Amino acid sequence: MNIETLILAGGKSSRMGQDKALLKINNKPLLLNIYSIAKEISNRVSLITYNVEKYKKILPSDVVFISDSQPFQGALMAFAQGLKYVNSEWVFLLACDLPCLTLKEVKLWVSQLSQIPSEVMAFLPQNEKGWDCLCGFYRSSCYSSLNNYLQTNNRSFQRWLNEEKVRPIQVENQQVLFNCNTVQDYQSIGFSEKLGGNEEN
C-alpha cells in the first residue's frame, strides 16, 4: 500500500508533567518505539512538532520533520498542517503516547486497506468516547474537507469525523490503543524506568 505516517509530538503533556515522547519504554524513548512501527508499513515517516531540534536528537535521519507553526492548537490543526506535505493515498496518523501498540496489529489493519470503499475517508478504531482519532488511517484527499471544517473555527476531531464516512477497525487487542497520559498510566503498564531525567537521553 502507498502509505505515509504522520506522528504528532511535543504537546504540553500537562497531566504527565514531562514530555511523553521521551518516556523510556524497553530502554528506548517512546517516540522511537512508535517510529520503529511506522517505518515498517510506510513509504515515509514525518514528525509534526513545534520543537524540531529536540527530537532530531533521538530519531533517525530519514524522518521528515514538519514544524508546527501553530503549536498547542490541538491535534486537528497539527494534522491539517502535516497533510500539506503528504503525497500518498493513505496517511497513518499516530500519537506519540501509545506504549502498547504492536507492529503485528498495525500490519493486520494495513492488510484491510485495499478493501475500503473509495467513499470512505478514514479507517479508525473506536472507543467508548467515539473514534480513536490518533491511531488510524485517513485518505490524504480528506485535506479539502478538513480545511473547510477548520475555516468554521471548529477544532473538534470527533465532530469533524462525525460529518465524514468512517469505517471502524476491528481491533483484536484493545490494549494496543492504551494512551499513556499520566504518571499512573505509565506505572500501570509495568515498565520500571523512573520518571524524570529523560530530556537529554
Order of alpha helices (4+ residues) and beta strands (2+ residues): beta-beta-beta-alpha-beta-alpha-beta-alpha-beta-alpha-beta-beta-beta-beta-alpha-alpha-beta-alpha
